């Protein structure tokens, strides 16, 4: 059964609003630009986009299912992840 046109239109409206609403990434970029300058802000943007693309790729190949099944593996990645970036928020 296909959704009705009104359901699709409502979904598109909500998704559109959520897409243009600033989030934590925007706040991080703005903070980096204000505190450390344009060069640092572009580094933050590159890091955010790289992480998003990597997450999308890994999700597409099923790593998400593996991480959901293994709490220990998820915790290990969560703990190691912040220590692998060169441009950490506090640094």
N, C-alpha and C positions, 0 to 999 in steps of 0.2 A: 504494500500500500504506500503510495507516494504522499508526502506531506502536501497540504494545501498551499496555495499561493500566499495566503495571509500568514501562515506559519513561517514560510521561507522569508517573506518580507520582514517579519518581526525579528527573526534570527539575524538577518543581514543588518538590520538597524542596530541591534545590540552589539554585534561583532564590530560594526563600523565605529560605534562610540567607544568601545573598549580599545580599539586600535589607536585612536587618536588621543586617548587619555594618557597623560604622562605617568610614568611609573618609576620604580626604583632605579632602572637603568638611566633614565633621563636625569634623575636627581644626582646620580653618581657622576655623570658626564658634566653636568653644570657645576658641581662642587669641584671637580678636578680642574675645570677650565678657570674657575674663579680663584682657586688656591694656587695651582701650579702652572697655569697657562695653557695655550692652545695645543702645544706639542703633546703634553701629558693627556689632555682630553682626547686627542686623536688616538693615542695609545689605548686609552680606556675603551673607546669605541671599537677599535680593532680587536681588543680582548673579548668584549661582549659579543661581537659578531662571530668571532672564531668559536667561542664557546657555544653559541646558539647553533651554528652550522654543524659542529661536532656532535652536539646533543641530538640534532635532527637526524644525522647520519646513523649514529649508534641506535637510536630508537627505530629507525627503518630496518636495521638488520637484526633487531631483536634483543639487544643488550638490556633494554628496559625490563623485559620479562625475566632475564637472569637476575638482575639486581633486585627485583621484587621478590624473587624466590630465595635470595640469600641475604639475610640481614647483616651477616658478618662482612660480606663483600661490599655491600652498600656503605656500611660504617667505615671500612678501610678507605674507600674512595673519597668519602665525605671528609675524613680527617686529613688525608694526604693532599687533596685538591688545592686548598688555599696555600699550601707551602710550595706549590710548583709554579706559581705565577711570579714573574719578576716585579710587576707593578702593583703590589698589593695596596689596598685602600689606605692603610695606615702608614705605608712606607713611602 
